Amino acid sequence: MCGIAGIMGGIAATSSGAGSVRRMADMIRHRGPDGEGIWTDAEAGIALSQRRLAIIDLSSAGAQPMISHSGRYVIVFNGEIYNHGEVRTALDRDFGAISWRGHSDTEVFLAAIEVMGLRQALQSAVGMFAFGLWDRRQRTLTLGRDRLGEKPLYYGRIGKAFAFASEPKAFHSLPDWRGQIDREALALMMRHNYVPAPYSIYQGIRKLRPGQFIVLSDPASQPSAESYWSAREVAEQGSHEPFQGSREEAVDEVERHLRRALEGQMIADVPLGAFLSGGIDSSAIVAVMQSLSSRAVRTFTIGFSEAGFNEAHHAKQVARHLGTEHTELYVSDQDALNVVPQLPRIYCEPFSDSSQIPTFLVSKLARGSVTVALSGDGGDELFSGYSRYSFADAFWNKLSRIPMGLRRASASLATVPSPGFYDNLAAGIMPLLPRHLRRERIGDKIYKAASVLNLRNAGDVYRRLCSHWEPADVVHDAVEPPTMLTGLEPLPTLPGDVERMMFVDLMSYLPDDILVKVDRAAMAVSLETRVPLLDHRLVAFALSLPLSILRAEGKTKWPLRQLLYRHVPRELVERPKMGFGVPIDAWLRGALRDWAEALLDERRLREDGFFQPMSIRRAWSEHLSGQGNNQYLLWDVLMFQSWREATEGASAAVAA
């Protein structure tokens, strides 16, 4: 596991290239505190660097940048190839004995590229990764990313150079870096609480999307991405050739695939453990881990004093039943609040999924004992765990029965008066309403209902359901570029709307929110995380399961639940889904109020020129008065404001 960076052209063709690429790596030192390395060829105009977190082959034989056996290729690699032992055996068998220098997965991957070619090497690899590969013969730079997007990779032109890095903060050290905010990406961030790939918050900087690679021969050219693995094709194949076995046989297959994934992912030359929330996904991972291990698996949980946010006691019961070596830590409000000032440093782009706070805390707890932790992420997207799938589907089924013409006419009539007109009209009857309804702005409710009437399909419903702000309401001159829900690429042909929603989440929400949250939080404390449910073979099988199995007996994630019940009594895990959150709403009215007020100051918002102050101030006023709970809307703005403030300060320090 590493932080990687590189420059092609521009400054890389000068004597300053080595120093520049070293400074890039230093900016992401937290991703690899165990060592550093650089490799440059000024004549060819290339400079590569790496910060190492040693996991496999801790010796110097695993150090990077690594040169292939023939000397043709040089690679910087971030991640793990879990089946590198199998690939190594196959290479020796099919291409003759190779004079291996060590036993690192990077060396095996590099050898596979040399003898099999890039595309076949990628297709043979089971793992999570991002890499930069220099071909000294062809003078081409290749960037690649794993199938599901566990590891990040940013790239773009900076001045006359083309640069790439694990995190964009590495670019801040380059002399031509300008770091201009992309307002279109900001609009997306306000809608989704993250910036979806291929966009980044910076103009001219892009994220490589999962399952893709690019090849660049000229730093001034515009790279075109190619796919070596297509989730769309896998989903369509699973739909056209669905699993034909019984429900119990489906559970058998899920467990078989999960055991195979864990057999590879439990290999490490450093201490390894797992996050355990006590929920279905993490409990299933730990249960199968423990069945494969001859000693107690190390598990980690954090708890909160607020009952509505605490699952630690459930995790402790599961851990006790499975016999794991369990560590739990109850954190106070102040412990969690102390993380807030660190968030702009941890997240290299503005990111406002508030579960980032407990994710960082549990990562920090685990890092005190292990260097690798496995997580249960991916279960909701693959096994239909989110209740919003059913809600959006049912809502659209009802709404679609109303003729579109009638819906449009009703929407037009509802929005002729202003929201204030409806507020005044409602004032006379407000005392007659139930107390909880008196706190709602009736005008806003009618306007929002009118906008819902104009939705054209289930995809529109789902986008609205998953939206935070409507960007036009908050971002000046908001223009949203296409995303998975708005035509970035064709959606696969799938049986129904729920399957399409799951696919969209698999390709956007999962890699751009969930996996970003975990990667940045964990790497901030130099902890490697692995996600067994995202083994691409298990993903392919899950995508072949019909909804009748995924939601059998009226239960979400039915196959995972049944697998878990083979190891843990049902009563220990059968409860409503809680999530992994913190009481942001109360904090904004209390301990974080002054901090938030400064960032949301109307004059400041106006002078910055990104936001429409009226919308934000109204949301803030409503939240403080208790008229509404706008915690998520406000957290979006606050995370951008605090990130921008911290980033500008850091950039000034780097420049100095």
Secondary structure, DSSP 8 states (H G I E B T S, - for coil): -EEEEEEESGGGGSTTHHHHHHHHHHHTGGG-BTEEEEEEETTTTEEEEEEE---S--SGGG-SSEE-TTSSEEEEEEEEETTHHHHHHHHHHHH-----SS--HHHHHHHHHHHH-HHHHHHH--EEEEEEEEETTTTEEEEEE-SS--S--EEEEETTEEEEESSGGGGGGSTT----B-HHHHHHHHHHSS--TTB-SBTTEEE--TTEEEEES-TTS----EESS-HHHHHHHHHHS---S-HHHHHHHHHHHHHHHHHHHT--SS-EEEE--SSHHHHHHHHHHHHH-SS--EEEEEEESSGGG--HHHHHHHHHHHT-EEEEEEE-HHHHHTTGGGHHHH-SS----TTHHHHHHHHHHHHTT-SEEE--TTHHHHTT--HHHHHHHHHHHHHTTS-HHHHHHHHHHHTSS-HHHHHHHHHTTGGGS-HHHHTS-HHHHHHHHHHHHT--SHHHHHHHHH-SS-GGGTBTT------TTTTSS-----SSHHHHHHHHIIIIIIIIIIHHHHHHHHHTTT-EEE-GGG-HHHHHHHTTS-HHHHTGGG-TTHHHHHHHHTTS-HHHH-S----S---HHHHHHTTTHHHHHHHT-HHHHHHH-SB-HHHHHHHHHHHHHTS---HHHHHHHHHHHHHHHHHHHHHHHHH-
